[in-house]
Amino acid sequence: MDVYTTAAYRPSPLRAAQVVAALVGTFWQGSLHAQTPARLDTISVVASRVGKADAGRSVDVITRDAITASSARTVSELLAARLGIDVSPRSPAQADLSIRGSSPEQVAVLVDGVRVSDVQSAHYALDLAVPLEAIERVEVLRGAASALYGPDAVGGVINIVTRRGGVATRVATRAGAFQTLGGELATSLTAGATTITPTIEYDRSNGARNGTDYRTLLTRIGAEQRLSAGLLTAHLGVGVRDFGAANFYAPYNSFERTGSATADVRLRRTLGEWTLESGVQTRRHTDRFTLIRDNPAVYENLHTSWQSGVDVIARRSFGSTALAIGADALNAQLQSARLGSRNEWREALFSELTVAAPAGSTLLLGLRGDQSSTYGAFLSPSATFDIPLDGPVGVGMRGMHLRANVARGFRAPTWTERYYRDPASVGNPNLQSEQFWTGELGLRFAPSSDWSADLVGYSRSADNLIDWVKATTADAATPWLASNVGSATFRGVELSTTYRSGGAEYTLSHASIAFDAASGAGLRGRYALRPVTAQTVARVSVPAMHGARVSADLMRAQRAGEVAYTTANLRYSQRVGGLTVDVDGRNLTNAGWLDGAGAIVPGRALYVGLSWRGGEPPR
C-alpha cells in the first residue's frame, strides 16, 4: 500500500465513527419534539460548504424549467449538452460521464449532497435511483473539489438536487423510435408540517441495434418534516435496469442487470449562531453481467457493493467571515464472484473558511484530510479568490469579476481496476493512486440579470494516471490492461455567454482541451487517453404562440483521435390547460460518432409524449 502524504492526520476508523456518531447524536437530540414548523433554506451549493452561491468557481445550474424544456429522457442525456461535460453512452440504461477531459472515475456524483459514486466502478455512477421528474435542479462544478468531497472529485462534481415540499401531480406517457414506451407519475401528500413526495418512472425499448434492448424502473420517495428551528428529510430510492450489453466490454452478445437502492436521513437545525447538519446514508448496488446472453454458463459475474456513511457539518458566520467544519465516515464492502470479498473504511475531517474584504473581494480556503484502510492518507488543500473589477475601475467594468482557484486532489484505483479479469479486460492489483494539481483563472461579466459571460482557463497536472490500455498495434483480441500510464497535463479554455429576454433564453458556449501524455505514447486508452478535445454548444428555449415552447440544442464535438461530429436535439411543447403534448427529436443531424462501446450511436429518432399536470400545491 502506498501512502501519499506527509500529514500527521491518521484517525482510526473506530475513533472517527465515534466522533461523528457523537456529533450526530448531539445535533439530533431535542429536535424531533419541536411543534411549531419553520421552513429552513436547504439549498445545497455544490461549490462551497459555507453556502456561498458560486464561491468563485465554474458552476453550471440546470434548473427545473430547463429540465422541463429539454428533450432529454435521462440524466445522462440532460448533461450531454452542457459545457465541459462528456457523456459516453452505451444505451439510455447506462453511460459514462467525464468533465474537462477527465476519466469517468475522476468525477464525484452526489444526490442531495450525498455521495452515490460507486466504489467498485464508475460505470455505475449514473445508475441512479432518481426519476427525471423528481429532480429540482442539477448543479455542475467543473474543476477539482477534493477539498470539499474527497476522492474522485478531480474533473468535477455533479450534484442532483431533488424536489422538496409539495409538487403538482403529474402523469405522463411517451412512445417513439426503437419501439420505446415509457411514462412517469409524481405527486405529493401533505399533512400539517409533513410532506411526502413519491415519483415513479418506467421505460422500455428494443434498442437502436441488436442486443441493446432495455427496461428501466426508477422510484423515489422523499419526505420532509418542518421543525421549529430546522428541517428533517428522508429519501428512499430504488432503480432497476435490465439491458442488452452487446459489445459493451467484449465482442459478445452480453446482458446486464443492475439494481440500486439508496436511503438517507438528514437533519438541519439552528443552534444559537450555528447551523448544524447531520446525516446517515446507505447505498446498495448489484450488477449481474452475463458475457454470452444465450449461454450464461460460459461466464457470469455477480457484484454486490454496499456503502454506508455518516457525516456532520457545522456552519457559522463571524461578520464578514464564514466558517464550516465537519467530519464524515464511510464503510464500503464488495462481494463478487470474480473480484472476491473486499472491505474499506474511509474517514475524513474537513474545514472551509471564507473571508470577505471591504472592497467586495473574497478569499475561500479549504482543507480536507482523508484516511483510507486501502490507500492510506491524503491531504487536499484548496484556495479560491474572487475579485470584483467594478467600482474604482470604471462604469464599463460593472459586474465583472476576476477569479482564481488552485487545488490538490487524488483518486484511488477502483476495485474493478485492481482485481477484475475477463477475456477482454485484466486488472492490476499493484496500481498506484492518481494525484493531481489543478489551477483555474476566470473572468466573469454580468452587467445585468439578462446577460452574462464567462471566460475560464485551467490546467490539470496528473501523476500515476490510470487507464485501460493496449498497444496501438494490438488487435481486437488483445485484452485491455489496467495501467498507470505515467503523467499527463491537461490544459483547457471555456467560454460561455447567456442572454435572457421575454421568457426566452439563448446560450452559446465553447470548450477546448489540449493534453500531453508523452508517457502514454504507443498506447491506446479507453477513457483517460481519449477526452473530447473540442466542444461547441448552442442552446435556445423560446416561448411560441398559444402556450407553446420550442427548445433546441446544437453541439459540435471532437474526441482525441476521432472525427468531429454535429448533433441536434429539439423539443416542441404545446400546453392546453393541464395537458401538454411534447414532440422530441434526438440526433436530428443523424450524426454517427462512436459511443462508449465503440459502436455508432443511435441515429435520428422521434418521440411523442402526453402529460397531465394538476394545479400547483400551496407552498
C-alpha positions as CSV (number, residue, x, y, z in Angstrom):
1,M,0.0,0.0,0.0
2,D,1.3,3.4,-1.0
3,V,0.8,6.5,1.2
4,Y,0.9,9.9,-0.5
5,T,1.0,12.5,2.3
6,T,3.3,13.7,5.0
7,A,0.4,14.9,7.1
8,A,0.1,13.6,10.6
9,Y,-3.7,13.2,10.2
10,R,-4.4,9.5,10.8
11,P,-7.6,8.9,12.7
12,S,-8.6,5.3,13.3
13,P,-11.9,4.1,11.8
14,L,-13.3,3.4,15.2
15,R,-12.3,6.8,16.6
16,A,-13.7,8.7,13.5
17,A,-17.0,6.8,13.7
18,Q,-17.3,7.6,17.5
19,V,-16.6,11.3,16.8
20,V,-19.2,11.6,14.0
21,A,-21.8,9.5,15.9
22,A,-21.4,11.7,19.0
23,L,-21.8,14.8,16.9
24,V,-24.8,13.5,15.1
25,G,-26.4,12.5,18.4
26,T,-25.8,15.9,19.8
27,F,-27.4,17.7,16.9
28,W,-30.3,15.3,16.7
29,Q,-31.3,15.4,20.4
30,G,-34.3,17.6,21.1
31,S,-35.1,18.4,17.5
32,L,-37.7,15.8,16.9
33,H,-40.1,17.1,19.6
34,A,-40.5,20.6,18.1
35,Q,-44.1,21.6,17.4
36,T,-44.1,24.9,15.6
37,P,-42.9,24.4,12.0
38,A,-40.4,26.8,10.5
39,R,-39.1,26.4,7.0
40,L,-35.3,26.5,6.7
41,D,-33.4,27.3,3.5
42,T,-31.8,24.0,2.5
43,I,-30.4,24.9,-0.9
44,S,-27.2,22.8,-1.4
45,V,-24.5,24.7,-3.2
46,V,-22.0,22.4,-4.8
47,A,-19.1,24.8,-4.8
48,S,-18.9,25.6,-1.2
49,R,-19.5,24.1,2.3
50,V,-20.2,27.6,3.8
51,G,-23.1,28.2,1.4
52,K,-21.7,30.9,-0.8
53,A,-23.6,30.9,-4.1
54,D,-20.8,30.3,-6.6
55,A,-17.6,30.6,-4.4
56,G,-15.6,31.9,-7.4
57,R,-15.8,28.5,-9.2
58,S,-17.1,27.3,-12.5
59,V,-20.6,26.3,-11.7
60,D,-23.5,25.4,-14.1
61,V,-27.0,25.0,-12.7
62,I,-29.6,23.2,-14.8
63,T,-32.9,24.5,-13.4
64,R,-36.3,22.7,-13.2
65,D,-37.5,24.9,-16.1
66,A,-34.6,23.9,-18.2
67,I,-35.2,20.2,-17.4
68,T,-38.9,20.5,-18.4
69,A,-37.9,22.3,-21.7
70,S,-35.3,19.7,-22.6
71,S,-35.9,16.8,-24.9
72,A,-33.7,14.7,-22.6
73,R,-35.2,11.5,-21.3
74,T,-32.5,10.6,-18.8
75,V,-29.9,12.4,-16.6
76,S,-27.1,11.4,-19.0
77,E,-28.9,13.0,-21.9
78,L,-29.6,16.1,-19.9
79,L,-25.9,16.5,-19.1
80,A,-24.6,15.7,-22.6
81,A,-25.3,19.2,-24.0
82,R,-23.6,21.1,-21.1
83,L,-20.3,22.9,-21.3
84,G,-17.2,20.8,-20.5
85,I,-19.2,17.6,-19.9
86,D,-18.6,14.4,-22.0
87,V,-21.3,11.7,-21.8
88,S,-20.3,8.5,-23.4
89,P,-23.5,6.4,-23.6
90,R,-23.9,2.7,-24.3
91,S,-27.7,2.9,-24.2
92,P,-30.2,5.0,-22.3
93,A,-29.8,2.5,-19.5
94,Q,-26.0,3.1,-18.9
95,A,-23.5,5.8,-19.7
96,D,-20.1,7.1,-18.6
97,L,-19.6,10.7,-17.5
98,S,-16.5,12.9,-17.5
99,I,-15.8,16.6,-17.0
100,R,-13.0,18.7,-18.5
101,G,-11.3,15.7,-20.1
102,S,-11.2,13.6,-17.0
103,S,-11.9,9.9,-16.9
104,P,-15.3,8.7,-15.5
105,E,-13.6,7.7,-12.3
106,Q,-12.4,11.3,-11.7
107,V,-16.0,12.7,-11.3
108,A,-17.9,12.6,-8.0
109,V,-21.7,12.2,-8.3
110,L,-24.0,13.3,-5.4
111,V,-27.7,13.3,-4.8
112,D,-28.8,16.0,-2.4
113,G,-25.2,16.3,-1.4
114,V,-24.9,12.6,-0.6
115,R,-22.2,10.7,-2.5
116,V,-23.6,8.0,-4.7
117,S,-20.4,7.3,-6.8
118,D,-19.8,3.6,-6.8
119,V,-16.5,2.4,-5.2
120,Q,-16.4,-0.6,-7.5
121,S,-16.6,1.1,-10.9
122,A,-17.5,4.5,-12.4
123,H,-19.6,2.6,-15.0
124,Y,-22.3,2.6,-12.2
125,A,-22.0,6.4,-11.4
126,L,-25.2,7.1,-13.3
127,D,-27.1,4.0,-12.1
128,L,-29.3,6.5,-10.1
129,A,-32.5,5.7,-8.3
130,V,-33.8,9.2,-9.3
131,P,-36.5,9.7,-11.9
132,L,-36.1,12.8,-14.0
133,E,-39.4,14.2,-12.8
134,A,-38.1,14.1,-9.2
135,I,-35.2,16.5,-9.9
136,E,-35.4,20.1,-8.9
137,R,-32.1,21.1,-10.4
138,V,-28.6,19.7,-11.3
139,E,-25.5,21.6,-10.1
140,V,-22.3,21.0,-12.1
141,L,-19.0,22.0,-10.6
142,R,-16.2,22.0,-13.2
143,G,-12.8,21.6,-11.7
144,A,-11.2,19.9,-8.7
145,A,-13.1,19.6,-5.5
146,S,-11.2,17.0,-3.3
147,A,-11.0,19.6,-0.6
148,L,-14.8,19.6,-0.5
149,Y,-15.8,16.0,-1.3
150,G,-12.6,13.9,-1.1
151,P,-11.5,11.2,-3.6
152,D,-12.6,11.2,-7.2
153,A,-13.7,14.8,-7.3
154,V,-10.9,15.8,-9.7
155,G,-12.6,16.6,-13.0
156,G,-15.6,17.9,-11.3
157,V,-18.8,17.2,-9.3
158,I,-22.4,16.5,-10.2
159,N,-24.9,17.3,-7.5
160,I,-28.5,16.3,-8.3
161,V,-31.0,18.1,-6.0
162,T,-34.4,16.5,-5.8
163,R,-37.7,18.4,-5.4
164,R,-38.8,19.4,-1.9
165,G,-42.1,20.2,-0.4
166,G,-45.4,19.9,-2.3
167,V,-45.2,19.4,-6.0
168,A,-48.0,19.3,-8.6
169,T,-49.3,15.9,-9.5
170,R,-48.1,14.8,-13.0
171,V,-48.9,11.8,-15.0
172,A,-47.1,11.3,-18.4
173,T,-46.7,8.7,-21.1
174,R,-44.4,8.7,-24.2
175,A,-43.6,6.5,-27.1
176,G,-41.2,6.6,-30.1
177,A,-38.3,5.3,-32.1
178,F,-36.9,1.7,-31.5
179,Q,-40.4,0.7,-30.0
180,T,-39.7,2.8,-27.0
181,L,-42.5,3.2,-24.4
182,G,-42.5,4.8,-21.0
183,G,-44.1,7.0,-18.5
184,E,-44.0,8.6,-15.0
185,L,-46.1,9.6,-12.1
186,A,-45.2,12.2,-9.5
187,T,-47.4,13.6,-6.7
188,S,-47.2,14.8,-3.1
189,L,-49.1,14.3,0.1
190,T,-49.1,16.9,2.8
191,A,-50.4,16.6,6.4
192,G,-49.6,19.5,8.7
193,A,-45.8,20.1,8.7
194,T,-45.1,16.7,6.9
195,T,-44.9,16.3,3.2
196,I,-44.3,13.0,1.3
197,T,-43.3,13.1,-2.4
198,P,-43.3,9.8,-4.4
199,T,-42.2,9.6,-8.0
200,I,-42.0,6.6,-10.3
201,E,-40.7,6.2,-13.9
202,Y,-40.7,3.3,-16.3
203,D,-39.1,2.9,-19.8
204,R,-38.6,0.0,-22.2
205,S,-37.2,-0.2,-25.7
206,N,-35.9,-2.7,-28.3
207,G,-32.7,-0.6,-28.6
208,A,-31.1,1.1,-31.5
209,R,-29.2,-2.0,-32.6
210,N,-29.5,-5.8,-31.9
211,G,-28.6,-6.7,-28.4
212,T,-29.2,-3.2,-26.8
213,D,-32.8,-3.6,-25.6
214,Y,-33.5,-2.2,-22.2
215,R,-36.1,-1.9,-19.4
216,T,-35.7,0.6,-16.5
217,L,-37.8,1.2,-13.4
218,L,-36.9,4.1,-11.1
219,T,-38.8,5.0,-7.9
220,R,-38.0,7.6,-5.2
221,I,-39.9,8.7,-2.2
222,G,-39.0,11.9,-0.4
223,A,-40.3,13.0,3.0
224,E,-39.7,16.2,5.0
225,Q,-40.8,17.3,8.5
226,R,-40.6,21.0,9.2
227,L,-39.5,21.7,12.8
228,S,-39.4,24.8,15.0
229,A,-35.7,25.5,14.2
230,G,-34.9,23.1,11.4
231,L,-35.9,20.5,8.9
232,L,-35.8,16.7,8.9
233,T,-35.7,15.0,5.5
234,A,-35.6,11.4,4.4
235,H,-35.3,9.7,1.0
236,L,-35.7,6.2,-0.3
237,G,-34.9,5.2,-3.9
238,V,-34.8,2.0,-5.9
239,G,-33.6,1.7,-9.5
240,V,-33.6,-1.5,-11.6
241,R,-32.1,-1.7,-15.1
242,D,-32.2,-4.7,-17.5
243,F,-30.3,-4.1,-20.7
244,G,-28.6,-5.8,-23.6
245,A,-24.9,-5.2,-23.4
246,A,-23.8,-6.5,-26.8
247,N,-20.2,-5.5,-27.4
248,F,-20.1,-3.2,-24.4
249,Y,-17.0,-4.6,-22.9
250,A,-16.2,-7.6,-25.2
251,P,-17.2,-8.8,-28.7
252,Y,-20.1,-10.8,-27.4
253,N,-23.9,-10.5,-27.1
254,S,-23.8,-9.8,-23.4
255,F,-26.6,-8.9,-21.0
256,E,-26.6,-6.9,-17.7
257,R,-28.9,-6.3,-14.9
258,T,-28.2,-3.6,-12.3
259,G,-30.0,-2.6,-9.2
260,S,-29.5,0.5,-6.9
261,A,-31.2,1.1,-3.6
262,T,-30.4,4.2,-1.6
263,A,-31.7,5.7,1.7
264,D,-30.7,8.8,3.7
265,V,-32.0,10.8,6.6
266,R,-30.8,14.3,7.3
267,L,-31.4,16.8,10.0
268,R,-30.7,20.5,9.7
269,R,-31.3,22.9,12.5
270,T,-30.1,26.2,14.0
271,L,-28.5,26.2,17.4
272,G,-27.7,29.8,18.5
273,E,-25.3,31.2,16.0
274,W,-24.5,27.9,14.4
275,T,-26.3,26.0,11.6
276,L,-25.8,22.3,12.2
277,E,-26.5,19.5,9.7
278,S,-26.0,15.8,10.1
279,G,-27.0,12.7,8.2
280,V,-26.8,8.9,7.7
281,Q,-27.0,7.3,4.3
282,T,-26.6,3.9,2.6
283,R,-26.4,2.7,-1.0
284,R,-26.6,-0.9,-2.2
285,H,-25.7,-1.8,-5.8
286,T,-25.9,-5.1,-7.6
287,D,-24.7,-6.0,-11.1
288,R,-25.2,-9.3,-12.8
289,F,-23.2,-9.5,-16.0
290,T,-23.6,-12.3,-18.4
291,L,-20.9,-12.5,-21.1
292,I,-22.9,-14.5,-23.6
293,R,-26.6,-13.8,-23.2
294,D,-27.9,-17.1,-24.5
295,N,-25.3,-19.2,-22.7
296,P,-24.7,-17.8,-19.1
297,A,-22.7,-20.9,-18.1
298,V,-19.7,-19.6,-20.1
299,Y,-19.1,-16.6,-17.9
300,E,-21.3,-14.8,-15.5
301,N,-20.4,-12.4,-12.7
302,L,-22.4,-11.0,-9.8
303,H,-21.2,-8.0,-7.9
304,T,-22.9,-6.6,-4.8
305,S,-21.5,-3.5,-3.3
306,W,-22.7,-1.8,-0.1
307,Q,-21.5,1.6,1.2
308,S,-22.9,3.3,4.3
309,G,-21.8,6.5,5.9
310,V,-22.5,9.3,8.5
311,D,-21.5,12.9,8.3
312,V,-21.9,16.1,10.3
313,I,-21.1,19.7,9.4
314,A,-21.4,23.0,11.4
315,R,-21.5,26.5,9.9
316,R,-21.3,29.9,11.4
317,S,-20.7,33.5,10.3
318,F,-18.5,35.9,12.1
319,G,-19.2,39.3,10.5
320,S,-17.5,39.1,7.1
321,T,-16.1,35.7,7.8
322,A,-17.9,32.3,7.4
323,L,-16.7,29.0,8.7
324,A,-17.6,25.4,8.0
325,I,-16.1,22.4,9.8
326,G,-17.2,18.8,9.6
327,A,-16.4,15.1,9.5
328,D,-17.6,12.0,7.7
329,A,-17.0,8.3,7.7
330,L,-17.8,5.6,5.1
331,N,-17.7,1.9,5.0
332,A,-17.7,0.1,1.6
333,Q,-18.0,-3.6,1.1
334,L,-18.0,-5.8,-2.0
335,Q,-19.0,-9.4,-2.7
336,S,-18.1,-10.6,-6.2
337,A,-17.7,-13.9,-7.9
338,R,-14.7,-12.5,-9.8
339,L,-13.3,-9.7,-7.6
340,G,-13.6,-11.6,-4.3
341,S,-14.6,-10.0,-1.0
342,R,-13.4,-6.5,-0.3
343,N,-13.8,-4.1,2.5
344,E,-12.7,-0.5,3.0
345,W,-13.0,2.2,5.7
346,R,-12.8,5.9,4.9
347,E,-12.8,8.8,7.3
348,A,-12.3,12.5,6.8
349,L,-12.1,15.8,8.6
350,F,-12.6,19.0,6.6
351,S,-12.9,22.7,7.0
352,E,-13.6,25.8,4.9
353,L,-13.1,29.4,5.7
354,T,-14.4,32.4,3.6
355,V,-13.1,35.9,4.3
356,A,-14.8,38.9,2.6
357,A,-12.8,42.1,2.2
358,P,-14.5,45.5,2.4
359,A,-14.0,46.1,-1.4
360,G,-16.0,43.0,-2.2
361,S,-13.1,40.6,-2.7
362,T,-13.5,37.1,-1.3
363,L,-10.9,34.5,-0.2
364,L,-12.0,31.0,0.3
365,L,-9.7,28.4,1.9
366,G,-10.5,24.7,2.1
367,L,-8.6,21.8,3.7
368,R,-9.6,18.1,3.9
369,G,-7.8,15.1,5.3
370,D,-8.8,11.7,4.1
371,Q,-7.8,8.4,5.6
372,S,-8.5,5.0,4.0
373,S,-7.8,1.5,5.1
374,T,-6.9,0.7,1.4
375,Y,-4.9,3.7,0.1
376,G,-3.7,5.4,3.2
377,A,-3.9,9.1,3.9
378,F,-4.2,12.2,1.7
379,L,-4.4,15.9,2.3
380,S,-6.4,18.1,-0.1
381,P,-5.9,21.9,0.2
382,S,-7.7,24.4,-1.9
383,A,-7.6,28.2,-2.3
384,T,-10.1,30.4,-4.3
385,F,-10.1,34.1,-4.9
386,D,-12.9,36.3,-6.3
387,I,-12.1,40.0,-7.0
388,P,-14.7,42.4,-8.4
389,L,-13.3,44.8,-11.0
390,D,-16.2,47.3,-11.0
391,G,-16.3,50.4,-8.8
392,P,-13.0,52.3,-8.9
393,V,-12.1,50.8,-12.3
394,G,-15.0,52.5,-14.1
395,V,-18.6,52.1,-15.1
396,G,-17.6,50.0,-18.1
397,M,-16.4,47.2,-15.8
398,R,-19.7,46.9,-14.0
399,G,-20.5,43.3,-13.0
400,M,-17.0,42.0,-13.8
401,H,-15.2,39.6,-11.5
402,L,-11.7,38.0,-11.7
403,R,-11.5,34.6,-10.0
404,A,-8.8,32.1,-9.5
405,N,-8.5,28.6,-7.8
406,V,-5.7,26.3,-7.1
407,A,-6.2,22.8,-5.5
408,R,-4.8,19.4,-5.0
409,G,-6.7,16.2,-5.5
410,F,-6.5,12.5,-5.7
411,R,-8.2,9.3,-6.9
412,A,-7.5,5.8,-5.7
413,P,-7.9,2.9,-8.1
414,T,-11.2,1.2,-8.0
415,W,-11.7,-2.5,-7.1
416,T,-12.5,-3.2,-10.7
417,E,-9.2,-1.6,-11.9
418,R,-7.3,-3.7,-9.4
419,Y,-9.0,-7.1,-9.5
420,Y,-11.3,-7.5,-12.5
421,R,-10.4,-10.1,-15.1
422,D,-12.3,-11.5,-18.1
423,P,-11.2,-12.4,-21.7
424,A,-11.2,-8.7,-22.7
425,S,-10.0,-6.9,-19.6
426,V,-7.3,-7.6,-17.0
427,G,-7.0,-5.6,-13.7
428,N,-3.8,-4.7,-11.9
429,P,-3.6,-5.1,-8.1
430,N,-0.4,-3.0,-8.0
431,L,-1.9,0.2,-9.3
432,Q,-0.9,3.4,-7.5
433,S,-3.3,6.3,-6.7
434,E,-3.6,9.2,-9.1
435,Q,-2.5,12.6,-7.8
436,F,-3.4,16.0,-9.3
437,W,-2.7,19.7,-9.0
438,T,-5.1,22.0,-10.7
439,G,-5.2,25.7,-11.4
440,E,-8.0,27.9,-12.8
441,L,-8.3,31.5,-13.8
442,G,-11.5,33.1,-14.9
443,L,-13.2,36.3,-15.8
444,R,-17.0,36.7,-15.3
445,F,-19.0,39.5,-16.7
446,A,-22.7,40.0,-15.6
447,P,-23.7,43.7,-16.1
448,S,-27.4,42.8,-15.7
449,S,-29.7,39.9,-14.8
450,D,-30.4,39.4,-18.5
451,W,-26.9,38.8,-19.8
452,S,-23.7,37.1,-18.5
453,A,-20.5,35.9,-20.0
454,D,-17.7,33.7,-18.5
455,L,-14.1,33.0,-19.7
456,V,-12.0,30.4,-18.0
457,G,-8.6,28.9,-18.5
458,Y,-7.4,25.9,-16.5
459,S,-4.6,23.4,-16.1
460,R,-4.6,19.9,-14.5
461,S,-1.4,18.0,-13.9
462,A,-1.8,14.3,-13.3
463,D,0.7,11.7,-11.9
464,N,0.2,8.0,-12.0
465,L,-2.7,8.4,-14.4
466,I,-4.8,5.2,-14.7
467,D,-6.4,3.9,-17.8
468,W,-7.2,0.6,-19.5
469,V,-4.7,0.4,-22.4
470,K,-3.3,-1.7,-25.1
471,A,-0.7,-1.1,-27.8
472,T,-1.8,0.9,-30.8
473,T,-0.8,-2.0,-33.0
474,A,-2.7,-4.6,-30.9
475,D,-5.6,-6.5,-32.5
476,A,-9.2,-6.7,-31.1
477,A,-8.5,-10.0,-29.3
478,T,-5.7,-8.4,-27.2
479,P,-7.1,-7.7,-23.7
480,W,-7.2,-4.2,-22.2
481,L,-4.8,-3.8,-19.2
482,A,-5.3,-1.5,-16.2
483,S,-2.1,0.5,-16.0
484,N,-0.5,3.6,-14.5
485,V,0.3,5.3,-17.8
486,G,2.5,8.0,-16.1
487,S,2.0,11.7,-16.0
488,A,-0.2,14.0,-18.2
489,T,-1.1,17.6,-18.3
490,F,-4.5,18.8,-19.5
491,R,-5.0,22.5,-20.4
492,G,-8.3,23.9,-21.4
493,V,-10.3,27.1,-22.2
494,E,-14.0,27.6,-21.7
495,L,-16.2,30.5,-22.9
496,S,-19.9,30.8,-22.4
497,T,-22.5,33.6,-22.7
498,T,-26.2,33.6,-21.9
499,Y,-28.9,36.1,-22.7
500,R,-32.5,36.1,-21.4
501,S,-35.4,38.2,-22.6
502,G,-39.2,37.9,-22.5
503,G,-39.2,34.3,-21.3
504,A,-36.6,33.2,-23.8
505,E,-33.0,32.1,-23.1
506,Y,-30.1,31.8,-25.5
507,T,-26.7,30.2,-24.6
508,L,-23.6,29.8,-26.7
509,S,-20.5,28.1,-25.2
510,H,-17.2,26.6,-26.3
511,A,-14.6,24.4,-24.6
512,S,-11.3,23.1,-25.9
513,I,-8.7,20.9,-24.3
514,A,-5.1,20.1,-25.2
515,F,-3.3,17.3,-23.3
516,D,0.2,16.0,-23.2
517,A,0.6,12.3,-22.3
518,A,4.0,11.5,-23.6
519,S,4.4,8.6,-21.2
520,G,1.3,7.0,-22.9
521,A,2.9,7.1,-26.4
522,G,2.3,3.9,-28.3
523,L,-0.8,3.1,-26.2
524,R,-4.5,3.2,-26.9
525,G,-6.7,4.1,-24.0
526,R,-10.3,3.5,-23.2
527,Y,-11.0,6.6,-21.1
528,A,-8.2,8.9,-19.8
529,L,-6.3,9.0,-23.1
530,R,-9.4,9.8,-25.3
531,P,-11.0,13.0,-24.0
532,V,-13.3,15.3,-26.0
533,T,-10.8,18.0,-27.2
534,A,-13.3,20.5,-28.7
535,Q,-16.9,21.2,-27.9
536,T,-19.2,24.0,-29.1
537,V,-22.8,24.1,-27.8
538,A,-25.7,26.4,-28.7
539,R,-29.0,26.2,-26.8
540,V,-32.2,28.1,-27.2
541,S,-35.5,28.0,-25.5
542,V,-38.3,30.4,-26.6
543,P,-42.0,30.7,-25.9
544,A,-44.2,30.4,-29.0
545,M,-47.8,31.2,-29.7
546,H,-50.8,29.7,-27.8
547,G,-48.9,28.3,-24.9
548,A,-46.2,26.5,-26.9
549,R,-42.4,26.5,-26.3
550,V,-39.6,25.5,-28.6
551,S,-36.2,24.4,-27.2
552,A,-33.2,23.1,-29.1
553,D,-29.6,22.4,-28.6
554,L,-26.9,22.0,-31.2
555,M,-23.5,20.6,-30.4
556,R,-20.3,20.0,-32.4
557,A,-17.6,18.0,-30.7
558,Q,-14.5,16.1,-31.4
559,R,-12.7,13.4,-29.4
560,A,-9.0,12.8,-29.4
561,G,-8.0,10.8,-32.5
562,E,-11.6,10.7,-33.9
563,V,-13.6,12.7,-36.4
564,A,-15.7,15.7,-35.3
565,Y,-19.5,15.4,-35.3
566,T,-22.5,17.7,-35.1
567,T,-25.7,16.7,-33.4
568,A,-29.0,18.5,-32.7
569,N,-32.0,17.9,-30.4
570,L,-35.3,19.6,-30.4
571,R,-38.5,19.8,-28.2
572,Y,-41.8,21.3,-29.2
573,S,-44.2,21.6,-26.3
574,Q,-47.8,22.6,-26.6
575,R,-49.8,23.2,-23.4
576,V,-53.6,23.3,-23.3
577,G,-55.0,23.6,-19.8
578,G,-53.5,20.9,-17.7
579,L,-52.5,18.8,-20.8
580,T,-49.1,19.1,-22.5
581,V,-48.0,17.4,-25.8
582,D,-44.2,17.1,-26.3
583,V,-42.6,16.2,-29.6
584,D,-38.9,15.4,-29.2
585,G,-36.3,14.9,-31.9
586,R,-33.0,13.4,-30.9
587,N,-29.8,13.5,-33.1
588,L,-31.7,15.2,-35.9
589,T,-28.5,15.5,-37.9
590,N,-28.2,11.7,-37.9
591,A,-24.5,12.1,-36.8
592,G,-22.6,8.9,-36.4
593,W,-19.9,9.2,-33.7
594,L,-18.8,6.3,-31.5
595,D,-20.4,5.5,-28.2
596,G,-18.8,4.1,-25.1
597,A,-18.8,0.6,-26.6
598,G,-17.1,1.7,-29.8
599,A,-20.3,1.4,-31.8
600,I,-22.2,4.0,-33.8
601,V,-24.7,5.9,-31.7
602,P,-28.4,5.8,-32.4
603,G,-29.4,7.8,-35.5
604,R,-32.3,10.2,-35.9
605,A,-35.2,9.4,-33.6
606,L,-38.6,10.9,-32.8
607,Y,-40.6,10.6,-29.6
608,V,-44.1,11.9,-28.6
609,G,-45.3,12.4,-25.1
610,L,-48.6,13.3,-23.4
611,S,-48.8,14.6,-19.8
612,W,-51.3,15.9,-17.4
613,R,-50.3,18.2,-14.6
614,G,-52.6,19.3,-11.7
615,G,-52.6,22.7,-10.1
616,E,-49.5,23.8,-8.2
617,P,-49.9,22.9,-4.5
618,P,-49.8,25.6,-1.8
619,R,-46.3,26.4,-0.5
